[in-house]
């Protein structure tokens, strides 16, 4: 899931991340047309291939927030959507004749887009992340980081990390889930790199005799996949290669189990649902058939 205020390039980065027009697949927009503004929570399924292995992936795009005069509780629609996916999974789990493989529509990862102000996080950002980090794995990223100088970028990243720690916001990978010293060492490197300073673009340019994804400026081309220009490739490898399975496990063992325990405790347990009975999913019509981020 991608979350952040309007105009930070959420849909563009999604297309960049998976080298395909993922965000436009359901709208029929071509590569050369402007990406339409996201006005509702929508999910788009896509099959990506890594090292010969195909993986079904769903990206959930969300409307930008923070444009209104009153932004109180603007995180609630996002939080509600995430919890609805847990509820859907839970109801499948308590069925008497449940499926051998329950369709997993849970959100395993949330990319939170931070505006490249170079100053501090907005109060709205800290409140938003504080609420979402309780129900989903949060990965903060600095959007459009090519607007910052190298020194500004370094200082801003340090400032954001300190603010997140001061506010008690735990981003993925969480320290308490490090399994051993090797795991801790690897995750410490990731935590020190956060928030990832990224640049998104789905336009190709010619550079050094090859076609590259980038943003063209008066001074040259900002290469999206060049680690000397931004941390996009680090983010992609982190999400899709090194920590993909762990994202799913933390979602199931921590976030989902927390929701499940609270739900069963509040209602005195859910009664098993037989296959012939009404599954009572009328309250879930908003999120039917929306596969999870990484399935």
Secondary structure, DSSP 8 states (H G I E B T S, - for coil): -EEEBTTS-HHHHHHHHTTS-GGGTTTT--TTS------S-EEEEEEEEETTEEEEEEEEE---BS-SS--TTTTHHHHHHHHHHHHHHHHHHTBTT--SS--------EEEEE---SS---HHHHHHHHHHTTTS-EEEEETTGGGS-HHHHHHHHHHHHHHHHHTT---SS-GGG--SHHHHHHHHHHHHH-SEE------EEEETTEEEEEEEETTEEEETT-TTT-SHHHHHHIIIIISHHHHHHHIIIIIIHHHHHHHHHHHT----B-TTS----GGGGGGTT---SB-
